[in-house]
Amino acid sequence: MAEHPTLDERALLDEHGEQPVPEHPRRSAARVLLSLAAVVPLALAAGALATAPSEDVPSVQRATVESEPGASTRWCQGPLLLPEELLDSGPDSELAVTPPSTAISLRTTSVEPGSSVLFGTVSGSTTQQEDDGSVRAPSITARGADGTDLGDQPVSQDIGVSVLDLPAAEGTPHVTSATSEDGRPVTDTLQSTITSSGDYRSLAVSRCAEPATEARFLGMSTDTGDSSVLVLHNPTERPVTASVQLWTEEGPAAMEGRSQVVVAPGAEERVLLESIAAGQAAVGVDVSVLGSPLAMHVQTTERDGLTPGGAEILSPLPAASTELQMPGVDVAGTPPTLVLANPQGVDTTATVEVHGAEGALEIPALEKIEIPAGTVLRTTLDGLPDGTYAVSVRAADPIAAVTRSVRTGKDLPGDTVGAPVDFTLVAPAPALRSHGMSALPSQAGAGELTLIGTADSAVTVVPIAADGSAGAPVDVSVSTGSTTTVTAEQLQIGGGSAAALSVVPEVPGAVHASWMQRADDGAGGVLLSSVPVLSDQGGGEPVVVRLAE
C-alpha cells in the first residue's frame, strides 16, 4: 500500500491530485517580466492621477425669488334681490309688495403701503414720484358683472391715496386695485344701498370682499315673514363645490341632501335658508369650499305682517375666537340682542360685558352662559340707557357672535301697519395692529367711529377726502375697557364728509373699531348699518420661492 502524502507534499499537488512538473527556469523568468510589464503602466497612470492638479467642483446656486402680492379684486354683493314668492302681490293691488331699491353706491379707497396716512401723519411724498414729478398712487378699476369697464377714474393728490366713487352702480360689480408698481395696496371697498320707504325700508352697508374658501354668517332670521338667502358666486372658469351647514337654537339643521352646492363657472347659486330651517329667529351658516374660492354673502330681510322690519347684506364674519369685541352697538329705546354660536363639537361657556365711555356697565351679570355644541343662542342685553356701546365676549372655546341693534321709525298711516323697524348686525372688530383703514359709505347720512380699548393707548384718526387728500389728524385716547367715539363732524375736511379713514393706535393690538352709519328715512325715522374697521388689509409680506432638486 502506498504511503499517504505528507502535508508539505499535498501542498504541491495540482487540482487533479498529481504532482506538477517543475517549470523551465527561462520560461518562469519570462512570465515574471511580462507581469512587471503589465503592472508598470498601471502604476504610472496612478501616479499621474495622484500628481495632477484637482479641479474645484462648482457649487450649485439655487434660484431664489420673492413673489410679491399682486393686485386685489373685491367682489360686491349688488342690491337686495328677493325670492319671487315674496314679490307675488296676489289679486289685491293695494297689498302689492314694493321691492327694495336696485341702485347701489360704491366707494373704494386704496393707499400705497408707504403713505404717511397709514402712520398717523399727513405729508406729501417726495420719494415715490413718477418721471413727470407726480406722486405715485394706486390704480382702481371697476367692472360690471359681465367684465365691462365702468369707465370711472380714481382721483388722487400727493399722499399716495386714490379714491373711486360710483354713486349709481348696478348689478354686481367688482373692483380691482393695485399699487403704482402693480403690488397690493391697502384697500377697502364699501357698498351701500338705501330704500327709504316701502316694504323693505332699510339701509344696508356691506364690505366687498375677495373670494374665499371658508365663510361664516350669523344672526339671520327665517321666522314668519322673514327671508334669508345665502349667495355663492363663482368668478373662476372651473366648477366649485361648496359644503353648507346651518345652525339653529336646537342644533345643526338637517340638510337633507342640500349640504353640497355645485356652482358652475361664472355662475351664481342662491340657497334659501328658510327652506332648510324655517321659523328660526336667528340662524348661523358655515360654508366650506372645495376647489377655487367663491365670493359669498347673505342677504336677510324682515317683515312683521305688513310692517317693514329692515334688511341687511352680510359679509363673512371673522374666524371663531375666545375673545370678541363688538364696538358701535346702537341703543335707542330697544335693547340690543346678542347672538352667540358654538361651532365646536363640545359644549362651552361665555361671559359677556357691555362697555361705555366710563367703562364696564353694572348690568345683570352675564357670566358662564352655557352654549351647547353646534347651537345658536340669543340673549337680550336689558337695562342699557340710550347711547353707543361695545359688547365684549370671552369664551372657554372659540365661538362666533354678532350684536343686533334696532331703530324704530315713526308710525305709518293705517290701522294694520305698525311702526317700521330697521336693524343692523354689529360684527366683531379685529385688533388693530399697526393701522386700520376703512372706506366710508357714500350714501346720504352720517355716522360715527366707536373704539374700544383692551389696553390704554393713544389713537390717531386720519380722515381722507373724496379727492384723495387728507384732513388734519384727530388724536384721541382710549382707556382699557372703555369706549371712545369720533363723530362724522370731527372728521370733516373743508366742510365736507370724509370718504375714508385711517386708524393708527400707539399700542399695537390694543384697539378695536367699528363704523356705524345712520341715515334719515325722510319721515323722521333713522336707518342704520355698521361695518368693522379691518386691520392691515394690505398685501402682506412677500413669499420667498427657492428652486429645489
Buried (B, 14 or more C-beta within 10 A) or exposed (E): EEEEEEEEEEEEEEEEEEEEEEEEEEEEEEEEEEEEEEEEEEEEEEEEEEEEEEEEEEEEEEEEEEEBBEBBBBBBBBBBBBBEEBEEEEEEEEEEBBBBBEBBBBBBBBBBBEBBBBBBBBEEBEEBBEEEEEBBBBBBBBBBBEEEEBEBEBBBBBBBBBBBBBEEBBEBBBBBBBBBEEBBBBBBBBBBBBBBBBBBBBBBBBBBBEBEBEBBBBBBBBBEBBBBBBBBBBBBEEEBEBEBBBBBBEEBBEBEEBBEBBBEEEEBBEBBBBEBBBEBBBBBBBBEBEBBBBBBBBBBBBBBEBBBBBBBBBBBBBEBBEEBBBBBBBBBEBEBBBBBBBBBEEBBBBBBBBBBBEEEBEEEEBEEBEBBBBBBBEBEBEEBEEBBBBBBBBBBBBBBBBBBBBBBBEBBEEEEBBEBBBBBBBBBBBBBEBBBBBBBBBBBBBBBBBBBBBBBBBBBBBBBBBBBBBBEBBEBEBBEBBBBBBEBEBBBBEEEBBBBBBBBBBBBBBBBBBBBBBBBBEEEBBBBBBBBBBBBBBBEEEEEEEEEE
